Amino acid sequence: MQSVAVVSYPGGHVEFFEYLVESLRERGAGHVKVFGGVGGVILPAEIERLRASGVTIFAPEDGQRLGLTGMVYQLIVDADVDLWAANPTTLEAVFSDDPQHPRHPRHPRHPRHPRHRTPDRRSTP
């Protein structure tokens, strides 16, 4: 995954975006770029705080200046990164039987690890 884009209304948006960036870092996905749009009032200090935490934030003024097409274009250009350069590996590592290897399905950070599965919601007899 290269990026995440979220649209938020004012009220807790700064904390939410900072939490999202921190959560991605904790899960080994610090390379994922976070883009956000705030549909309402966002203070210049909040924009700077979010940018300092690694979020590309689009304020209402950006929407007026760039339009939707311009914002989407900027997102695509900024998110176009070489993921291989950031996290190179080998075929041997990808097909490794070592559960300690991050690309192994039994490694805790792997998306198919059991802890990432949603619980079975079927009722039991």
N, C-alpha and C positions, 0 to 999 in steps of 0.2 A: 504494500500500500504506500502511496506517495503523499497523499494529502487527505485532509478532512475539512469539509466546509460546513459551517453551522450558521444559521440565522437565529438571532436572539432578540427578544424585546428587552428594554431596559429593566433593571431590577435583578441584581445578582449576576449580571453578565460577566463582569470582570472576574469574579471568583470562579464562575463556571469555566471560562476559557483557561484560566490559570490551572484549575484542577485537571482539565483535559490535557494540557501540555505536560503536566507533572505525571499524570497517569500513563501517558504514552512513553515517557522517559523511563518510568519504573518497569515497564513491560518490555523494554528493549527496543522501543519504536521511537526513539528520540529524533530519528531522521524524518519522521512524518511531519509535513508542514501543516499548520493549522491556519485556516482562513475563517474569518467571521464577518458577519454583517449585523449591524444593530439597527433595527427598524424603529428609530425614534431618537431621543436625545442621548448623546454620549459626549461627555466632557473631554476637552483636549488632554487633561491630565490622565484620564482613563485610557485614551488612545495610546499615549506614550507608555503607560504602565503595561498595557497589553503588548505593544510592540517590543518592549524590553524583555518580556517573557517569551517572545518568539511567535506571537500571533500577528498575522497580517489582517488588519481590521479595516473593513470598509464602513465608513460613516455615511450618514444620509447625504452629505455634501459630495461624497465620491460617486454615489449613485446619480446625482444630478450632473456631475461633471463628466463621468465616464459612460453612464448608461449601463444597462445590464450587459450588453455585448462587450463593452470595454472591461468591465469587472471580470467577466468570465474569461476573456482573453488574458488578462493579467494573471488570473489564477492558473490557467493552463501553462503559461510561460514560466511562472515561478515554480510550479510543481514538476516541471519537466527536468528531472534529475536522473542521473545514472545510478540506479540502486545497486548495481553490481560493484561499482567503485566504492560505495559506502560499506558494503558487507560482502566481500568476495568469499567464495567457497569453492569446494571441489565436488565433483560427482561422487567421489568416495565418501565425503562427509554427508552429502545429501542422502545417500543410501546406507548410511552407517547403522549398525545395530547397537551402537553405544547410546543408551538412554540419557547420558550426560551431555550429548551433543545437542546444541540448541535447535537444530533442524530435525531432531528425532521426535516422532509423535508422542513419546512418553516423557519428553523434557517438559518441565512445568511451564516454560514460556511458549511452547508450541501451541498454536490455536486449536489443534485437535486433542490436546491433553484433556483428560477427564474433568479437570477442575474448571474448564471453560465450557463444558456442556451444560445445557439447561436441564433442570430436573424433569423426569418423566411425570407428566401431569395426569396420566391415566389413573383411574381409580382401581384399587386392588380389591378383589372379592373378599 
